[in-house]
Amino acid sequence: MDGQGKRILVAEDHQSNRNLLAFLLEQAQYEVHLATDGCEALGWMLKGVFDAVVTDWEMPNLNGSQFLAVSHIIWPDIPVIIVSGHAIPSPGEIPRGAFAWIKKPYKSEELLQVLHVAIQTSATRNETGRGVDAKTL
């Protein structure tokens, strides 16, 4: 998968996880910006446009749930992928505004595939002016 030219924001409070995500995404040729919590992530989003966000669910200051609620109101077309050690909620329980929920530990290929579909879905939605079911891509 080629991420060239795509900007990804990563919000993760654990430095080792943040560094791992940055390495993985940079290897896939994404432009990566890092935040240590939801507050910092929102600050980055106010400064620039991102193609997608990958966020941890449990973070200090502004957790994943709070970040998702705010970001979805202001930037509803930016897909947010949640990575968490918590069990994956059933499809009807995935938080509103989240594109996907990936349980830690995850396989690199899984994250990259979900990210690719999220970006493609968002791009298609923006081109057509309406939502697209990820299953159709």
N, C-alpha and C positions, 0 to 999 in steps of 0.2 A: 504494500500500500504506500502510495506516495503522498506525503503530507506537504510537499513543497508549496510554499506561499500561504499555508494555512496557519493561523495564530491560535494557540491553545493556552488557556490559563489553567494552572494547576494550583489548587488550594489544599494544602496538607500541612498539618502542624508538626509531624515527625520528620525531622531532617532527612533521615535515611530513606523514608518512603518518597519524600519530595525529590531527592536526588535520583532515586531509581526511576521515578516517572519521567523526570527531565531527560535522563539518559535514553530511556526507551523511546520517548517521543522525538527527541533530536535525531536518534538513529533512523527514525522513519521520516526524517526531513521536515518535521513541524517546527515552527518558531514557537518556543516555549517561554512563558512568563510565569514566575513562581510567587505564591503568596503563602504566608504562614497561618492564616486564618481567614474567616469570612470577611472581616472588616478590611483587611488588606486586599482581598480579592475584589471587593466592591470598589475600592480605590483605583485598582488597575482598570476595572471596567469603565470607570468614569473618564479615564485617560485615553482609552483606545477601543477599537472594535476587535472582538474575538470571534473565531469561527465556532468554538466550543469551549466548555469548561469541564474540567475533571476535578471533583471535590470530595474530600473526606467528609464523613457524616458527623463525627465527633471532633470538634476543635474548640479551643478557648475563644473567648470574646464574642464571636458570632459563629455559631455552629452551622453545620450543613443545612439543617432544617430552616433556620433563620435566613441564611444566605440565599437558599433556594426561593423562599417566599419573596424576598426583596428583589432578587435578580429577575424572577419570572414576571413581576409587575412591570419593571422598567425595561427589561430586554426579553420579551416573551419568545423571540425567534432564535435566541442563542441556546443551543442544546446543552443541558447540564447532565453529566454522567456522574453518578454517585459511586464512590468506592468505599466499602465499609466492612468491618469485621463482623457486623451484625448479619443475621440471616436475611436472605432476600425476601422482601414482602411478597405476598401474592400479587398478581397483576393489578387487581383492584385496589391494593393498598400502597402501591408505589406513590410517593408524594407527588402532588400536582406540580407540574412544571419540570419534573425530572424526565429525561429521555430514557435513562436506563439506570439500573442498580446492579453493581458488580460486587460480589463478595470477595473480600481478601481471604486468603491469598488467591490471586487470579493468574491466569496464563497471559503472557504478553500478547499473544496472538488474539486472544479474546478481547482484550481492551482495545487493541488497534482496530479490530473488525467493528466493534460497537462504535468507536469513534468515527470511523470511515462512514458507516451508515448514518450516524447522527449528522455529520456534516453534509452528506449528500441529501438527506431528508430536508434539512434546513434550507439548502440551496434550492431544491425543487420547490419547496413551499414558497420561498421568496420570489422565484421566477413565475410561478403560477398564481400567486396570491391566495392560495388555499393550502390547507394541511394535506400531508401525504402519510399514508399508513406505511411504516417502515417495512412491513411484510411484503409490500408490493415492489420494493427495490431489489 
